[in-house]
Amino acid sequence: MTTTTKYIFVTGGVTSSLGKGIIAASLAKLLQVQGYRTTIQKLDPYINVDPGTLNPYEHGECYVTDDGAETDLDLGHYERFLNVPTSQANNVTTGRIYQSVIEKERRGEFLGKTVQVIPHITDEIKNRIQILGNSGDYDVVITEIGGTVGDIESLPYIEAVRQLKWDLGDNNAIVIHLTLVPYLSAAGELKTKPTQHSVKTLMESGVMADILVCRTEHELPNELRKKLAKFCNVREEAVIQSIDASTIYDVPNLMLEQGLDKVVLKKLALESHTPDLTQWNKFLTRHKNPKTEVTIGLIGKYVELQDSYKSILESFIHAGAENEVKVNIESVHSEYLNKDNVKVMLSHLDGVLVAPGFGERGIDGKIEAVKYVRENNIPFFGICLGMQMAVIEFARNVLKLEDANSFEMDPETKNPVISLMEEQKTITDKGGTMRLGAWSCNLKKDSIVAKVYKTEAIKERHRHRYEFNSKYKEQIEAAGMIATGLNPETGLVEIVEIPEHPWFVGVQYHPEYKSTVSNPHPLFVAFVKAALKHKKNK
């Protein structure tokens, strides 16, 4: 416990996608296991208010918190590493900053002053950075600044960091600069110039890096570390190597070996303890030493970009380690799946997950996938839109309601087995207007999900607008698909199962958002177990 909250700012240079989120999460883990209450926030420089309306191809998946915030996928890494829930305060965008300042100006809060980037925008950024620190819940707040130093859009954030370092005083705020040390194979050497220029660009904004984390494919020799320390104004011990790892879950151990936590704690005038990574390393051992393997088909329409389903892929890693199984994911693009090729594409799989999504593109392929696995007793897991496709497929092929559809895909359908809630029908804005965040669900006794969760009341995170149409519930249940999870306040169907099938579960919510290294999600664990059983019985 510290009396003053300490702040760590993580910036990136040369190029984006260096892994600032993983470095921030790994450092947070090392501080957490030394007894420091740690959280991480992400500041994104784009003008969207949140990632909720962004296509997954643009920015990867949109991660949802318990309080219903649509956020950057890095918050998923933070939760998976720390096993601590994040919130709206953990992700701030330029759009939200400007929206807040403009709303204040319209209310007359600036007393007639000219509203400018400095001080009004930078003050708003500083306030947002300190919300978590001022809560009294954390000893250390790590703030990841999105984008690349030198970009026009990042300048107000870097200026806010400069001011905050001054405001907070010595030993209360430090800057970690993540940069690239490329290897030129033609010359056979590592080059430091990109890092030097990146640090220089940061200094031109009045911010001096306290620690350098250098992304590299090769070991950094001592002479190169000395050179970087000398030309970048940092101590040699503060030049940290971040070499490519086989899994992101290796990074906390790699940062521990490099002494990143010790350098950080020393600069923040905090006591260093021996990190206890026992539980973490047990997970890593199981993950790296599986006893067998299974192949799961991931049916989606954004499969070209793996970040579109980041939380699902990580949930399979957690569930695989729990079962001591290597989970091989075979991505299947639903747009190219049809009744002529579905057997070739799916028959060899040990389980099939139909992924979430929006819009009608690729839904016919998802429906064909559900039909095939339902009829051939292959374990099935449907998430959000995947669950809705399971209901539509069942209505069409078992109830013989051939035009059964979702109101989202066909507003004219005579059998909208998936429809809109009444309060959604008048909404015209797209951003932040869905059913979002944690909602309660009561589970039917003796159902698959009740046995999996080992309880009859759960809370899971949602991100959708369309719902199971309760008018069809009795008809669907009579034919063998049972609603085994209901929201206690609204009566909305959250989960469907087919008891006669070896393992057929569709959920309206997103269980992948709550899977962590410490607590793999029970539904993913059970699904992988069912896939393993199916493989053995083939």
N, C-alpha and C positions, 0 to 999 in steps of 0.2 A: 504493500500500500504506500502511495506517495501522497504528500499533502497538496502538491501542485501537479496538475495534469501536464504530461510531457507530450510534445508533438513531433512527429517524424513525417517529413514530406518526401515523397518518392517521385522524382522527375525522370524523363527519358529523353535521350538525344539521338541524333543521326537518323533513326527510323523508328516508326511505331512497331508494335508487335514484338517487342524485345522480351516481354514477359514480366512487366512491372507488377501485374496482379499476383503472379506466382511468388515473386520475390517478397512483395508486401505480405502475402499470406504466410509465407515460410518464416519471415522474421517475426510476425505476430505470434506464430506457433511457438517459436523459441522463447519469446518473452512470456507467453501465457504459461508454459510449463516451468517457468522460473517464479511463478506466483504473481505476475503482473496482470491486472485486468486490462485486456487489450482489445481494441476494436479497429476496424479499417473503414475508410470511406473513399469513394471514387468521385473525382470531379471531372466531368466530361465536357469538352469545349464545344460540342455541337449545339446548334440552336433549337433542335427539337426539345420540347419540354421534358420528354422522357422517351425511352426506346419503344414505347408501346405501339406506335404507328409505323415503326421501321420494318421493312421487309427483312427476314432473317438473313438473306443473302448480303444485305448491307452491313449488318452489325452483329451477326450471330443471334443466338437466342435472347429473348427478353426474360429476365429472371424476376420472379414475383416474391415479395416478402409477406410476412404474416399480416402486416398492416395494409396490404393491398397496393404497395408501391410497385410500379413497373420499372425495373432497373437494369443496369448494365450486367452482362454475364459474369463480370469479375466478382460481383457480390456472391455468386454461387461458389466461387473458389474460397472466398473468405469464410463462408458458413461451413463448407466441407472440411476446411482445415481446422477451424476454431471450435466448431460445434456450438456456436453462439448465434442466435438469430440477429439478422440485420433489419433495418427499417428504412423509411423514407429519408431519414437524416443521413443515411450512409451513401446516398447517391444524389449528386447535384449536377445539373446541366446548365450551360449558358442560357438556354431557353428559359429555365425556371428562375435563374438569377434575374434576367431582364424582365420577365413577367412580374416578378415580385417588386422590383424597383419601379416599374411603370405603374403598377397598381397603387403603390405608395404615393407616387407623384399625382395620380388622379384624385387621391383622397386629400391632397394638400399637405402631406406630411413633411415636405421639404421647405415649407414656409416661403414659397415663391422663388427659391433659389434655382439657378440653372443646373439641371441634372446632367452629370458628366460621368465618364468612365472612372476617372479618379476625382473625387473620392467615393462616389455613390455606388458604382458597380463593385469596386474593390472592397468597400466596407461591407456590402452584402455578402461577398465571397468570404470575407473574414468571419462574419457572423455565422455563416453556415458551417465553416470549418470548426468553429468553437462550440456549436450546439452540443455535440456529443461530450466534449471535454467538460463543459459547464454542468452537465447532468449529475456529476458526482459518481457516476457508475464506472468510470474508467481511469486507470493510472496512465495509460499511454494510448494516444490516438494516432494511427498511421493514415496519412492522406495521400492517396495516389492521384497525381495530376495526369489526366489523359492527354493523348497527343504527343507532340514532339516539341522540345524547346526550340524557339526561333519561329514557330508558326505564329501568324498574326492572331489566330483565335486563342492561343494559349497565353498571350502577353498579360491580360488582366489577372490571370491566376498566378503567374510568376511574380507580378508586382504585389499581389496580396500576400504571397509567401514572404517576399522581401520585407514588407511592412510588419508582418506577424513576427518574424524572427527578431526584429528590432523591438517590437512591443513586448514580447514575452521575456526577453533578456537572455543572458548567458545560461547555458545548460538546460534550457527549457524547450528548445526547438532546434532540430538539425535537418539538413537536406542530404538525401541519398540520391545520387545521380546514376542512373542505369544507362550504360552506353555499350557500343559495339566495338570489339577489337577484331577486325576481319583478318582472315588468313589468305594471303595471295599465293596460290599454289605454284604459279609460274616463278615467283621469286623465292618460294619456300620460306616465307616469314610472316609473322604477325605485324600489323601496322597500327601504330598508336595515333596517327594524325586525326582520324575521325573523332576519337575521344578528346584529344586536345582542342579541336575546333568546337566540339559540343560544349565543353566546359567553358571555353572562351565566350561562346554565345550566351551561356547562362550568366556569366560574370558581367556581360554588357548590360544585363537587366538588373545588376546590383546584387545578384545572389551568388554566393560562393558555395560550392559543394563541400560537404564535410566528409562524405564517404563516396567512393566510386565503386560501383558494382559492374564488372566488365563481362559482358556476354561474349563467349568465345567457344570455338570448336576444338581448341588446343590448349594445353597447359601454358600458363603465363610464366616465363622464366623470371628469376629474381631481378635481372638487369632491366627487364621491361617494366616490372613493377616500380623499380627505383626511378626509371625515366618518367613514368606516368605520375608518380608522387611529386617529383621535382617540377614538372611542367604544368601540373594541374593544382598545385598548392594544397595537397593533402598529405597526411602522414603515410608512410609506407604500409603500416599496418591497416590503413583504411582503404587500401586498394584490394578489393575483394574479387576473386575469380568466380564467375558463374558459368561453368562449363556445361555443355549440352548433356542432359540426363536421359536415361531410358524411360523414366516416368516422372511426372511432375511431383509425385509423392517422395522422390529422392531428394528434392531440393532442400527441405529443412535440415537434413543430415549434412548435405554438401555445404550449406551456409554455416552450420555448426563447426564443421572441419575448418572452414575459412576464418572462423572467429568473428563473423558479422555481429552476432549478439553481444559479444564482449566489447567490441569497439563502440557499438551504439550505446550500451549502458554506461560505458566510461564517459562518453561525450555528454550524456544526459545526467551525469553525476548520480547514477543509480547503482545499487549493489548487484553484483553478478553472482548467480548461484549455478549449481550444476543442473542443466536441463534434464528432466525426466521424460524421455521419449520412449519408455518401455511399451506402452500401449500402441503408439504409432508404429514402432518397429515390429511388433507382433503382426500388425496388419500388413506391413511391407513384406515380411517373411512369407505369409500366406499368399499374398498377391504374386510373389515372384517364384513360388514353389508349388504350383497347382498339382493335384494328384490326377486330374483328368481334364477334359475340355468339352464344351458344348458350343454349338453354332446357333445363334439367334438371328432371325431375319428382322431388320428394322425397315418397316414399310413407311416411306414418307415421300414428300415432294420437294424437300430442300436438301436431299442427301448429298449433293455435290459439295456442300460446305458443312464440314463436320461440326463446326461451332453452332450450327442451327439446332443441334440436339445435344449440346454439351452436357447438360445435367443428366440426361438419360444415359449417355455413354459413361459418365462417371459413376452413376448409380449401379451400372452393370459391373464396374470394377470393384465397387464396395461389396456388392452381393456375391460376386465371383470369389473374392477373398474369404468371405464368410463361409462359403461352401467349399473352399479349397479347390475351385474350378476356374480354369481359364475360359472366359466368355469371348468367343470370336463373334464379332458383329458383321453380318453380311447386309450391306445397304441395298435396298431394292427401291427403285424409283417408281412410285405408284402410277405415274403418268404412262409408263410403258408396260404396265402389268395388265393382262387381259385373260379371258377364259381360255384362249388358245395356248398361252405360255405359262399359266399359273402353276401347273403341275411341275413343269421343268424348273421353275424358279423357286418353288417352296417345298417340294416333296422331301428333299434331303435335310431340311432344317429340323432342329430339336425344339424350337419354339419360335413364335412370331409375335412381334410387338408392332401394333399399328399406331403410328405417332400422331401427336397433335398437329394442328394447322388451321388455316382459315381459307375460305373460298372454295369454289367448285373444281378447280384444276386438280386432276389426279384422283378424284373421289371414287370413280368407277373401279380403278385398280385396287383401292383400299377395300371396296365392297367385295370384289372377287377374291381378295386375299382372305377376308373374314369367312366367306362361304367355303373356301377350300379347307381352311384349318378346322372349321366347325364340323364339316362332314368327314374329315379324315383324322379327327381326334388328336390334332397337334396342339400343344399348349398355346393358349392365346392370351395376350394382355393388350387391352385397348386403353389409350389415355386420351381424355377429352374428345377431340374429333374422332379418335379411334374407337371410343366407346359408342359415340353416336352412329358411326358407320356399322357397328355391330348390331345396333337396334334396327337400323334401316334394312340391313341384309336379312335379319331374322323376319322382319315384317314382310319383306318382299317374297322370300323363298319358303318360309314356314307358314306364315299367315296368308300367303298368296295375295297380299295387297301390292300388286305389281307397280303401282305409281307411288308407293310409300317413299317419302323423302324428307329432307330437312327444309324448313322454311327459308334457311340461308341460301340453299342451292336453287330452290324452286318455290317462289312465293305463291304460285298458282296451284300447287299440289293439293289434291283432294284428301290425301292422307299424310298430314304433317306430323309424323311420329316424333320428330324433333322440331320444337317451335320456340317462340320468344316468350319470355316472361312479360306480363302485362306492362310492367313499369319500363321495359326496354323498348316498347313499340313506338313511343313518341320521341326517342332519342335520335338526334341527327349528328352530333359530334362523335368522332371515333375515339379520341384519346381519353383514357382513364374512365370510360363509362361502362365497362363490362362488369360482370360479377368477379370481383377481385379479392385476393387475400384469404385469410383463414376462415373457414366456415365449419360449423359443427355437422357431424353425421352420426346417426345411430345405426348400428349394425344388427342385422337379423341373427338371432341366436342359432348356433350350429351351422352357419353359412361358412363358405371358404374364407371370406374376409374376417369373420369373427374369430376363426381359429388362427388365422395368420397374425392378426393384431393382438390376440389374447385379451381382448376387451370388447365392450359393446358400444363404446362412445369414443369417437376420434375427432380431430380437427385437422383439416388439410387445406392446402392453398389452391385457389381457383383462378382461372383466367379465360373466361368465355362469356358469350352473350346468349347462346341458344341452349335449350334444355330438353330433356326427355318430356314428351307430352303425356301428362298423367291420364288423359282421356283414353289412352291406349293401354294403360298399365294392366288392367284386368284381363284384357284380350291376350296380351303378350305373355303374361304370367301363366295363363291357362294352357298356352302352347309349350311352356317349358323354359322360358327365360325369366328368371326371378329377380325382382328389385330387392337387393339385400342391404342397401344403404340408403337412408332417407334423411334429409335435413329436418331437424325437429321443429323449426319455426315455420318453414314454408311447405313442408311435405314434398319438396322436389326430390326426384330420384338422383342419387349420387353414384350408385353402383348397381351393375347388373351381372348376373352369373347364369351359367347353364349347369345345373347340378349333375345332369347325366353325362356331361363332358368331363374328361380327365382333369382339365384345368382351363376354365374359360371365364375370365374376369375383365369387365370393362368399367373404368372409373371416370367420372366426369371431371375430377380434379387432377392436379399434377403432383403425384407422389415424389417425382424425381427432385423437386425443389427441397425436400426435407432429408434427403439421404446424405449422410456425412461419413467420414472415416470412422469416427467413434460409434455412430449409430446408423449402420446400413439400413435402408428402408425395408421393412418386413415384406412388403409386396414384391419387391424386386428379388429379395432373398428366396421367397417362396416360389416365384416364377422360375428362377434359375434351377431350383431344386426339382420343380416339375419337369423342366426341360431335360435335366439329367436322368430322371426316371424314364421319360419318353425315349431317350437315346438307348438306355439299357434294355428297354422292352421291344425295340425295333426288330 
